[in-house]
């Protein structure tokens, strides 16, 4: 969950590229985590916005 939490923090700091990296790392390290689907949705949203 550390990568997920850091990703969210980077979004709030407007560091979108770093946030994407961290969320992708979170998903790749733990694809079955309950937050992985949420992280995927966040990434989709970030990719549409930026």
N, C-alpha and C positions, 0 to 999 in steps of 0.2 A: 504493500500500500504506500510505501514511501515515494515511489515514482509517481503514483497517482496524485498524492497530496502535493508534491512539488510541482507537478504539471498544473494543478489548479492554482497554486500560488503564482506561478509564472503567468498564467492567463490574467490574473488580477493585477499583475505588475506590467501588463501589456508587452510581455516578452513571448510573443506567440510562437516564434520558431522554436525556442527552447521548450515551451510547453508541449508542442507537438512531439518533439523528440522524446520527452519524458513519458508522455502518454503512450507512445508507440513502444517504448522500452517496457512499460508496465504491462501492456497487452502481450508482448512477445514473451516475457518472463513468466506470466501467470494468466494464460488465455482463458482459463476456467474460473477465474476469480469472479465473484458476484458483481464487482464493479467494472469488469472488462467490457461488458456490453454498453454500459454508460460511457466509459472512456471512448469506445468506438463512435458513439453518437456525438460526443463532444468533438472528436477529431473531424467528423463529417461536417459539423457546424462550423468549425474553425476553417476548414478548407473552402467552404462556401463563402465565408465572410472575408477571408484574407487571400 
